[in-house]
Amino acid sequence: QLHLVESGGGLVQPGGSLRLSCAASGNISSIYAMGWYRQAPGKQRELVAAITTGGRTNYADFVKGRFTISRDNAKNTVYLQMNSLKPEDTAVYYCTADRLATYYSGNYPYYWGQGTQVTVSS
């Protein structure tokens, strides 16, 4: 079992920045990758970014050049630095953690946090 705790969401103006954090606890040894998904009302839940324990990253096309995912293995924490935010980035952002098999399966991640709201509006 794994527990994910997210923080850092909020309201920001277009062009602004936010930094999301997610700390993992519990069965940490099972983690191969951590990342972020998001879901806006009426839209499909979608990958934002992910990073493996070894540092390999994967970004959705719509955030490349604007968002950066990073990790601190000592703290079992993953971060998402979001810059140049757009109104269409408004969504609930979920921290995720994957086992190796799940990460490469093409399915949704194995573990999910509770989500944190990000609202981009003037």
MOPENOR-V106521 format. One record per backbone hydrogen bond with DSSP energy under -0.5 kcal/mol. CO is the residue of the C=O (numbers start at 1). NH is the residue of the N-H. If there is no record, write none. Layout:
((CO & NH) (CO & NH))
This chain:
((1 & 27) (3 & 25) (5 & 23) (7 & 21) (10 & 119) (12 & 121) (13 & 16) (15 & 84) (16 & 85) (18 & 82) (20 & 80) (21 & 7) (22 & 78) (23 & 5) (25 & 3) (25 & 27) (26 & 28) (27 & 30) (28 & 31) (32 & 53) (33 & 98) (34 & 51) (35 & 96) (36 & 48) (36 & 49) (37 & 94) (38 & 46) (39 & 92) (40 & 43) (46 & 38) (48 & 60) (49 & 36) (50 & 58) (51 & 34) (52 & 55) (56 & 52) (58 & 50) (60 & 63) (60 & 64) (61 & 64) (63 & 66) (63 & 67) (66 & 83) (68 & 81) (70 & 79) (72 & 75) (72 & 76) (72 & 77) (73 & 76) (76 & 24) (77 & 72) (78 & 22) (79 & 70) (80 & 20) (80 & 82) (81 & 68) (81 & 83) (82 & 18) (85 & 15) (86 & 89) (87 & 90) (91 & 93) (91 & 118) (92 & 39) (92 & 94) (93 & 116) (94 & 37) (95 & 113) (96 & 35) (97 & 111) (98 & 32) (98 & 33) (99 & 103) (100 & 104) (102 & 105) (102 & 106) (102 & 107) (111 & 97) (116 & 93) (117 & 10) (118 & 91) (119 & 12) (119 & 121))
